Amino acid sequence: MDVLNRMKKVNTDEMVVKVEMKFKDLLAYTANNYYRKVGTKIWMGISVASLVILSYTLLSYYNKYGKLNNNFLNTCTGIFILFVVGPPIFICYNCKSLIDKDELIKKEYVYTFSDRGIKITSDVSKNMIKWSSISRVIGNKRIIEIYASRNQGLIIPIRFLDRENNEPEILKEILKKYVHEEKLKLK
């Protein structure tokens, strides 16, 4: 009984989260979004397969003639840079550029989750997203994405939730309570 008295009563009916996006938050969201797409996985698979084939060809050429063919070496290097190193560099550049130029993304937003929906408050606007408008929710250990449409959504980095008070799990429970199960992809 003493243990029950020491436990906090958790309110899963309402929760307030304050979010102020930084470069690392936008980078985590963008990279996560980019690398979960099927096209990206196919692109990366073809890149790795091409590198393996070109490396094998290069080694075979070296074993047969005792020297490296610069054309093969240049091709391998170009494919590696284009397909494997290029996308992360491009993502970082785009995120840095967006954070530097877009003042709205850097503002503090307060998200209030209640039985009515998600109230979004900032110093420039107030909006309400009804639970019926949520098209999907995706979450992992670093970020929760809540979409009201294909291109409109909320990004909530887990770092803004108090882990000691179990807020990440409370938020997931609220989302499970109000969003249809087929729209949820929470880890």
ABEGO torsion letter per residue (X at the ends): XAAAAABBBBBAABBBBBBBBBAAAAAAAAAAAAAABAAAAAAAAAAAAAAAAAAAAAAAAAAAAGBBBAAAAAAAAAAAAAAAAAAAAAAAAAAAAAAAABAAAABBBBBBBBAAEBBBBBAABBBBBBAAABABBBBBAABBBBBABAABBBBBBAAABBAAAGAAAAAAAAAAAABBAAABBBX
